[in-house]
Amino acid sequence: MSVFPGVPVDAAYHVVSGLAGLLAPLAGGLATAAAIAGFTVAIRLLLLPLSYRAMRGMAAQARIAPLVQALQKKHAGQPDRLQRELTALYRSEGTSMFAGCLPALAQWPVLSVVYLLFRSPRIAGAPNTLLSHGLFGAPLGSHWLGGGGPFSAQGAVFAGLFLLLAGTGWLSARLARRIGAPAGGPGTPAAGPGKLATGPGTPAARPARTPAAGPARTPTARPARTPVTGPAEAARGGTVASVSASLARVLPYFTVAVAAFVPLAAGVYLLTTTAWTLAERALVHRALAARPGTVRRGDTG
């Protein structure tokens, strides 16, 4: 095995083996699966500061969502202008369109390490003893379509894993919709200094200004400027919003598809980390909702 990713795999092997030895008196034959869950929790604790910043960035994203929708409608036929306005808006609020992605991206290398850990017959030149352990009779290194197949006892263990992942995904998608909904209702910007809450999708009204008295001037007529529009450009704003909403509903179920093609041990990792993410987001969302106005500039994901 090469030095990379050999070194992370060797380190993970010693950590999981050590945890399994500690948990053996309590968990018995489930010690190795419990050790994988404990290893996952340790990784998520290390990523906790990054996850918290990502959640604050997502909260800021939800708060400015009505303003984003207003800009998309206002500049639907001007994609370059829309991009500049959105960039300026996100920069002023200290967030980005990709808030919340970093914690998920940071876990893919860990998933790769767990995958290699239960795919390697030898670790550091010695037999991989973790492959001899299982979960309810299914080897941790087995695959859904391997062994006895999906209709065997091993397949039943994978089916239970898929159901748990799907349930966690459903709860995650539901929470994502709650986090993405503005506090004042869909399409209603939050009122603030110098802004008035208006109707759905309407930017805040500005107070009228009275011009200073002076000699009357005749305004010079300017030719009307007709923006160049097209069907694709006119639908750009609505498409971006609908795609984002669809991804928020679909992505949590992606772990079920991944678990169907990785070893059972990697599926245990996926279940643990998605359950942790669900609990983490629910707690942070509740904390941020209880303290309105705590999202500050610079809280990006």
Buried (B, 14 or more C-beta within 10 A) or exposed (E): BEEEBBEBBBEBBEBBBEBBEBBBEEBEEBBBBBBBBBBBBEBBEEBEEEBBBBBBBBBBBBBBBBBBBBBBBBBBBBBEEBEEBBEEBBEEBBBBEBBBBBBBEBBEEBBBBBBBBBBBEEBBEEEBEBBEBBBEEBBBBBBBEBBEEBEEEBBBBBEBBBEBBBEBBEBBBEBBEEBBEBEEEEBBBBEEEEBEBBEEBBBBEEEEEEEEEEEEEEEEEEEEEEEEEEEEBEEBBEEBBEEBEEEBBEBBBBBBEBBBEBBBBBBBBBBBBBBBBBEBBBEBBEEBEEEEEEBEEEBBB
